[in-house]
Amino acid sequence: MMTVHHLENSRSQRVLWLLEELGLPYRVTRYARDPWTLRAPPELVAVHPLGKAPVITDGATVVAETGAIVAYLTGLASERLVPEHGSEARRRYVYWSHYAEGSAMPPLLLKLVFGRLAPSSPWPLRPLVRRIADTVVRGFVDPDLRRHAAFWETELAGQPYFCGADFTAADILMSFPLEAFAARGTGAGPRVRDWLARIHARPAYQRALQQGGPYAYA
């Protein structure tokens, strides 16, 4: 049976959700983050050399990276939740599947990292580090996030999901960056909030939360 190596409060929650949507059998091996560094434990290195989640094992096959895992799982399920080849929805699907990790996540990770710089610095340096971090966040990271948020609002205009009328695996990939953005109180627009309400109401999403345990993206 397929195993999801699941790190708490992480992007691997999307893999559980996809498996629930596709109805594929799986089991979960859970890993806790280091309480100070928030990094994954060294046990994950035994599964994949980078020691990161998400990663799945399917017999002797090891698949890492969320996008690659989504492609692998939807392939096993005869491309359910993937739009038809040659359609406009398929073009959008390819775009959003790459955008989720390639463009949406970097500014969110920068905000997280700069937010932790001062607390993790030696106390005499904390005021200076905090000023530098705040300057970077206000001058670069937050404006970039606002551009992304405006883009999401535009792209969701007149359609319930990112690829159009139908829910797809691209919406699963987009869930973590938009959840993280909304949880940080950085001004999610009404269409993003409506989209989040729609995906959170899906039974498979709720079942995945039960499988994965506590899930905090803030």
SERO-4910 file (N, C-alpha, C, O; in steps of 0.05 Angstrom, whole numbers):
BEGIN
 pado doro    nc1    nc2    nc3   cac1   cac2   cac3    cc1    cc2    cc3    oc1    oc2    oc3
  Met    A     17    -24      0      0      0      0     18     25      0     39     25     11
  Met    A      8     46    -13     22     71    -14     24     84     14      5     83     30
  Thr    A     47     95     20     52    109     45     57    139     40     74    146     24
  Val    A     43    156     55     48    184     54     65    191     79     56    187    101
  His    A     89    201     74    106    209     97     98    239    102    107    257     89
  His    A     82    242    123     68    267    128     81    283    150     82    273    173
  Leu    A     90    307    144    101    325    164     78    343    174     64    355    158
  Glu    A     76    346    200     55    363    211     57    392    201     78    402    196
  Asn    A     33    404    197     32    432    189     48    438    164     64    456    163
  Ser    A     44    422    144     60    424    120     44    421     94     20    415     95
  Arg    A     58    425     72     46    423     46     38    394     39     24    389     20
  Ser    A     47    375     55     40    347     50     11    342     56      0    321     48
  Gln    A     -3    360     70    -32    357     74    -46    356     47    -67    342     45
  Arg    A    -36    369     27    -49    369      1    -49    341    -12    -67    333    -26
  Val    A    -28    325     -6    -26    298    -17    -48    281     -4    -60    265    -18
  Leu    A    -52    283     22    -74    268     34   -100    276     22   -117    258     17
  Trp    A   -104    301     18   -130    311      6   -134    299    -22   -155    289    -28
  Leu    A   -113    300    -38   -115    289    -65   -122    259    -64   -139    249    -80
  Leu    A   -109    244    -47   -114    215    -45   -143    210    -37   -156    192    -46
  Glu    A   -153    227    -19   -181    224    -11   -200    231    -34   -220    217    -38
  Glu    A   -193    251    -50   -210    258    -73   -210    235    -94   -230    229   -106
  Leu    A   -186    223    -98   -184    202   -118   -193    174   -108   -197    156   -124
  Gly    A   -196    171    -82   -205    146    -71   -183    124    -72   -189    101    -73
  Leu    A   -158    133    -72   -136    113    -73   -128    105    -44   -128    122    -26
  Pro    A   -123     79    -40   -116     70    -13    -88     80     -5    -70     81    -22
  Tyr    A    -84     86     21    -58     96     30    -57     93     60    -78     89     74
  Arg    A    -33     95     71    -30     97    100    -12    121    105      2    131     87
  Val    A    -12    131    129      3    155    137     24    149    158     18    136    178
  Thr    A     48    158    153     69    158    173     74    187    180     82    203    163
  Arg    A     70    194    205     71    222    214     99    229    225    112    212    238
  Tyr    A    107    254    221    132    264    231    127    291    244    111    307    234
  Ala    A    140    296    267    136    322    281    160    340    274    182    331    270
  Arg    A    154    366    273    175    385    268    192    390    293    182    386    315
  Asp    A    217    398    289    233    407    312    219    432    323    213    451    308
  Pro    A    214    434    349    199    456    360    212    483    357    199    504    358
  Trp    A    239    483    354    253    509    352    259    516    323    253    539    315
  Thr    A    270    498    308    277    504    280    253    501    261    254    512    239
  Leu    A    233    486    270    210    480    253    216    462    229    200    458    211
  Arg    A    241    451    229    249    433    207    238    405    212    231    397    234
  Ala    A    238    390    190    231    362    192    252    346    207    275    354    208
  Pro    A    245    324    220    264    308    235    282    292    216    276    288    193
  Pro    A    306    283    226    325    269    209    314    242    199    324    231    179
  Glu    A    293    231    211    282    206    202    272    208    173    272    187    159
  Leu    A    265    231    164    256    234    136    278    231    116    274    225     93
  Val    A    303    235    125    326    230    107    328    201     99    337    195     77
  Ala    A    319    184    116    319    155    109    299    149     87    302    128     73
  Val    A    280    166     83    260    162     62    269    176     36    267    164     14
  His    A    279    200     38    289    215     15    313    232     24    312    243     46
  Pro    A    334    233      8    359    246     16    356    275     26    372    284     43
  Leu    A    336    290     16    333    317     25    318    319     52    318    341     64
  Gly    A    307    297     61    294    297     87    271    317     89    267    329    110
  Lys    A    256    320     68    233    339     68    207    325     61    207    303     50
  Ala    A    185    338     68    159    328     60    147    349     41    153    373     43
  Pro    A    129    340     23    117    313     22    135    294      6    150    302    -11
  Val    A    132    269     13    144    247     -2    126    223      2    116    219     24
  Ile    A    123    207    -19    107    183    -17    125    159    -25    143    162    -41
  Thr    A    118    136    -15    130    111    -24    108     93    -33     88     89    -20
  Asp    A    112     81    -57     93     63    -69    108     38    -77    119     37    -99
  Gly    A    110     19    -59    128     -4    -63    157      7    -62    165     19    -43
  Ala    A    172      1    -83    200     10    -85    202     38    -96    224     49    -98
  Thr    A    180     50   -105    180     76   -117    178     98    -96    160     97    -79
  Val    A    196    117    -98    196    141    -80    191    165    -97    205    170   -116
  Val    A    171    181    -90    165    205   -105    164    229    -85    150    228    -65
  Ala    A    180    249    -91    180    273    -75    171    297    -92    168    295   -117
  Glu    A    168    320    -79    158    345    -91    128    343    -97    119    324   -110
  Thr    A    113    362    -87     84    361    -88     74    358   -116     57    341   -122
  Gly    A     84    375   -135     75    374   -162     80    347   -175     63    336   -190
  Ala    A    103    335   -170    109    309   -181     91    287   -169     83    269   -183
  Ile    A     85    290   -143     68    271   -130     39    273   -142     26    252   -146
  Val    A     30    297   -146      3    301   -158      2    288   -186    -17    275   -192
  Ala    A     23    292   -202     23    280   -229     23    250   -227     10    236   -242
  Tyr    A     38    239   -208     40    210   -204     13    199   -196      4    179   -207
  Leu    A      0    212   -177    -25    201   -166    -48    204   -186    -64    186   -190
  Thr    A    -50    227   -199    -71    230   -219    -67    211   -243    -86    202   -255
  Gly    A    -42    204   -249    -36    184   -269    -46    157   -261    -57    142   -278
  Leu    A    -43    150   -236    -54    124   -226    -84    123   -228    -96    102   -231
  Ala    A    -97    146   -226   -126    148   -226   -137    156   -253   -158    168   -255
  Ser    A   -123    149   -275   -132    155   -302   -137    184   -306   -156    192   -320
  Glu    A   -120    201   -294   -122    230   -297   -148    242   -288   -158    262   -300
  Arg    A   -160    230   -268   -183    244   -255   -173    270   -243   -150    272   -234
  Leu    A   -190    290   -243   -184    317   -233   -163    332   -250   -151    351   -241
  Val    A   -159    322   -274   -142    335   -294   -158    341   -319   -171    323   -329
  Pro    A   -159    366   -328   -175    373   -352   -166    358   -377   -143    348   -378
  Glu    A   -183    357   -396   -178    344   -421   -155    357   -437   -153    382   -437
  His    A   -138    341   -450   -117    351   -466   -128    369   -488   -149    364   -500
  Gly    A   -113    391   -493   -121    410   -514   -142    430   -506   -148    448   -522
  Ser    A   -153    428   -482   -173    447   -474   -160    472   -461   -137    471   -452
  Glu    A   -176    493   -459   -166    517   -445   -162    511   -416   -144    521   -403
  Ala    A   -180    494   -405   -177    486   -377   -151    472   -372   -138    475   -351
  Arg    A   -142    456   -391   -117    441   -388    -93    461   -389    -74    458   -374
  Arg    A    -95    481   -406    -73    501   -407    -72    515   -380    -50    519   -369
  Arg    A    -95    522   -368    -95    535   -342    -85    516   -321    -71    524   -302
  Tyr    A    -92    491   -323    -83    471   -304    -53    469   -303    -41    469   -281
  Val    A    -40    468   -326    -11    467   -327      1    492   -314     20    490   -298
  Tyr    A    -10    515   -320      0    540   -309     -2    540   -279     18    544   -265
  Trp    A    -26    536   -268    -30    538   -239    -15    516   -224     -6    520   -201
  Ser    A    -11    493   -236      4    471   -223     33    479   -219     45    472   -199
  His    A     44    494   -238     72    504   -234     73    529   -217     91    533   -202
  Tyr    A     53    546   -221     53    572   -206     52    568   -176     64    583   -161
  Ala    A     37    548   -167     32    545   -138     58    544   -122     60    557   -102
  Glu    A     77    528   -132    103    526   -118    124    546   -130    141    556   -115
  Gly    A    122    551   -156    143    567   -169    141    597   -163    162    610   -162
  Ser    A    117    608   -161    113    637   -158     99    644   -132    107    664   -119
  Ala    A     79    628   -124     63    636   -100     78    631    -74     76    648    -56
  Met    A     93    609    -72    105    603    -46    129    619    -39    133    625    -15
  Pro    A    147    627    -57    171    641    -49    166    666    -31    179    668    -11
  Pro    A    148    685    -39    145    708    -21    133    700      6    139    713     26
  Leu    A    116    679      7    106    671     33    128    659     50    128    664     74
  Leu    A    146    644     38    169    634     53    187    656     63    197    655     85
  Leu    A    191    676     46    207    699     54    195    713     78    209    721     97
  Lys    A    169    716     78    156    729    100    159    713    126    164    724    147
  Leu    A    157    687    123    162    669    146    190    672    157    195    675    181
  Val    A    210    670    139    238    671    147    245    698    160    257    699    181
  Phe    A    237    720    147    243    746    158    229    751    185    238    765    202
  Gly    A    205    738    188    191    741    213    205    727    236    200    733    259
  Arg    A    222    707    229    236    692    250    264    701    255    278    691    273
  Leu    A    274    720    239    302    729    242    307    741    269    326    733    283
  Ala    A    291    761    277    297    774    302    294    756    326    312    755    343
  Pro    A    272    740    329    270    723    352    293    702    354    300    694    376
  Ser    A    305    695    331    326    675    332    354    687    334    374    673    334
  Ser    A    356    714    335    382    728    336    391    732    365    374    732    383
  Pro    A    417    735    370    426    742    397    412    767    406    409    786    391
  Trp    A    405    768    431    388    790    441    399    818    436    384    836    430
  Pro    A    426    823    438    435    850    433    430    860    404    428    884    399
  Leu    A    428    841    386    425    848    358    396    848    349    390    857    327
  Arg    A    378    840    366    350    837    358    337    863    348    323    862    327
  Pro    A    341    886    361    328    910    350    338    917    322    322    925    305
  Leu    A    364    914    317    374    920    290    364    900    270    355    907    248
  Val    A    365    874    277    355    853    258    325    857    253    317    854    230
  Arg    A    310    865    273    281    869    269    277    893    250    259    891    233
  Arg    A    292    914    252    289    937    234    295    929    206    281    937    187
  Ile    A    317    914    202    324    905    175    303    887    163    295    890    140
  Ala    A    294    868    179    274    849    170    248    863    163    236    858    142
  Asp    A    239    882    180    215    897    175    217    913    150    198    916    135
  Thr    A    241    925    145    245    941    121    242    924     96    229    932     76
  Val    A    254    900     96    252    882     73    223    873     69    213    872     46
  Val    A    209    865     90    182    856     88    164    878     77    148    873     59
  Arg    A    166    902     88    148    924     80    155    933     52    137    940     36
  Gly    A    181    934     45    189    945     19    188    926     -4    187    934    -27
  Phe    A    190    900      2    192    880    -20    172    858    -18    157    853    -37
  Val    A    171    844      5    155    820      7    125    826      6    110    815     -9
  Asp    A    116    845     24     88    851     25     77    862     -1     55    854    -10
  Pro    A     91    881    -15     81    890    -41     79    867    -61     60    867    -77
  Asp    A     98    849    -61     96    826    -79     72    808    -73     58    799    -91
  Leu    A     67    804    -47     43    788    -39     17    802    -48     -2    789    -56
  Arg    A     17    828    -45     -8    843    -54    -12    840    -84    -35    838    -93
  Arg    A      9    839    -99      6    835   -128     -5    807   -134    -23    804   -151
  His    A      5    787   -120     -6    760   -124    -35    759   -116    -51    747   -130
  Ala    A    -42    772    -93    -70    771    -84    -89    784   -104   -111    774   -109
  Ala    A    -80    806   -116    -97    819   -137    -99    801   -161   -120    800   -174
  Phe    A    -78    787   -168    -78    769   -190    -98    746   -186   -113    739   -204
  Trp    A    -99    735   -162   -118    713   -155   -146    723   -158   -163    709   -169
  Glu    A   -151    747   -148   -179    758   -150   -187    761   -180   -210    754   -187
  Thr    A   -169    770   -196   -175    773   -225   -181    746   -238   -200    743   -253
  Glu    A   -164    726   -231   -166    700   -244   -190    684   -235   -200    667   -249
  Leu    A   -201    691   -211   -224    677   -201   -250    691   -209   -272    682   -201
  Ala    A   -248    713   -223   -272    728   -231   -289    711   -250   -280    702   -271
  Gly    A   -314    707   -243   -333    693   -261   -330    663   -262   -342    650   -279
  Gln    A   -313    651   -245   -310    622   -245   -304    613   -217   -290    627   -202
  Pro    A   -314    589   -209   -310    580   -181   -283    569   -175   -275    568   -152
  Tyr    A   -268    560   -196   -242    547   -191   -221    558   -210   -228    572   -229
  Phe    A   -196    552   -204   -175    565   -219   -174    557   -248   -164    572   -265
  Cys    A   -184    533   -255   -184    524   -283   -210    529   -297   -213    523   -320
  Gly    A   -230    539   -282   -256    544   -295   -279    534   -277   -279    538   -253
  Ala    A   -298    521   -290   -322    513   -276   -318    488   -258   -333    484   -239
  Asp    A   -297    472   -264   -294    447   -250   -270    448   -231   -249    460   -236
  Phe    A   -273    434   -208   -252    431   -189   -231    412   -201   -238    391   -212
  Thr    A   -205    419   -198   -184    402   -208   -161    399   -187   -162    412   -166
  Ala    A   -142    382   -194   -119    379   -176   -103    405   -174    -88    408   -154
  Ala    A   -106    423   -193    -92    449   -191   -103    465   -167    -88    480   -154
  Asp    A   -128    462   -161   -139    476   -137   -127    464   -112   -123    479    -92
  Ile    A   -122    438   -112   -109    426    -89    -81    438    -85    -72    444    -63
  Leu    A    -66    441   -107    -39    452   -106    -40    481    -97    -22    490    -82
  Met    A    -60    496   -105    -62    524    -98    -71    528    -69    -70    550    -58
  Ser    A    -81    507    -56    -94    511    -30    -74    521     -9    -80    539      6
  Phe    A    -50    510     -8    -32    517     14    -23    546     12    -25    560     33
  Pro    A    -14    556    -11     -6    584    -11    -29    603     -4    -24    623      9
  Leu    A    -53    597    -14    -75    616     -8    -84    613     21    -92    633     33
  Glu    A    -83    589     32    -90    586     61    -69    601     78    -76    615     97
  Ala    A    -44    598     71    -23    612     86    -26    642     84    -22    656    104
  Phe    A    -32    652     60    -35    680     56    -59    691     73    -56    711     87
  Ala    A    -81    677     72   -105    686     86   -100    684    117   -110    701    132
  Ala    A    -86    663    126    -82    660    154    -64    682    166    -66    687    190
  Arg    A    -47    694    150    -29    715    160    -43    742    160    -30    763    166
  Gly    A    -68    743    152    -83    768    154    -73    789    135    -73    813    142
  Thr    A    -63    781    111    -51    800     93    -70    809     71    -62    818     50
  Gly    A    -96    807     76   -116    820     58   -126    803     36   -127    812     13
  Ala    A   -134    778     42   -146    761     21   -172    774     12   -188    783     28
  Gly    A   -176    774    -14   -200    787    -26   -224    769    -24   -222    745    -16
  Pro    A   -248    779    -31   -273    764    -29   -274    739    -46   -285    718    -37
  Arg    A   -262    739    -70   -262    715    -87   -244    694    -76   -251    670    -77
  Val    A   -222    702    -65   -204    682    -52   -218    670    -27   -217    646    -23
  Arg    A   -231    687    -12   -245    676     12   -267    657      4   -271    637     17
  Asp    A   -282    664    -17   -303    646    -27   -291    620    -37   -302    598    -31
  Trp    A   -269    621    -51   -256    597    -61   -247    580    -38   -250    555    -38
  Leu    A   -235    592    -17   -226    577      6   -250    563     20   -248    540     29
  Ala    A   -272    578     22   -296    566     34   -306    542     18   -315    522     30
  Arg    A   -304    544     -9   -313    521    -26   -296    497    -22   -306    475    -18
  Ile    A   -269    501    -22   -252    477    -20   -253    465      8   -252    441     11
  His    A   -256    482     29   -257    472     56   -282    456     61   -283    440     80
  Ala    A   -303    462     46   -328    447     50   -328    420     36   -347    404     40
  Arg    A   -308    414     20   -308    388      6   -304    365     27   -287    367     44
  Pro    A   -320    344     25   -317    322     44   -289    310     44   -279    302     65
  Ala    A   -277    308     20   -250    296     19   -230    314     34   -211    303     46
  Tyr    A   -233    340     33   -215    358     48   -218    352     78   -199    351     93
  Gln    A   -243    349     87   -248    344    116   -237    317    124   -225    314    146
  Arg    A   -240    297    107   -228    270    113   -198    272    115   -186    259    132
  Ala    A   -186    287     97   -156    290     98   -147    303    123   -126    296    134
  Leu    A   -162    322    134   -154    335    159   -155    314    182   -137    315    199
  Gln    A   -174    296    181   -175    276    202   -151    257    200   -141    248    220
  Gln    A   -143    251    175   -120    233    171    -94    247    179    -76    234    191
  Gly    A    -91    272    172    -66    286    176    -62    298    204    -39    304    212
  Gly    A    -84    302    219    -81    314    245    -81    344    244    -87    355    223
  Pro    A    -73    357    266    -74    386    267    -59    399    243    -38    390    235
  Tyr    A    -71    420    233    -60    432    209    -62    463    212    -83    475    209
  Ala    A    -39    475    218    -37    504    221    -18    515    200      6    507    200
  Tyr    A    -28    532    183    -11    542    161     -2    571    168     11    584    151
  Ala    A     -8    581    191      1    607    199     28    606    212     39    627    220
***
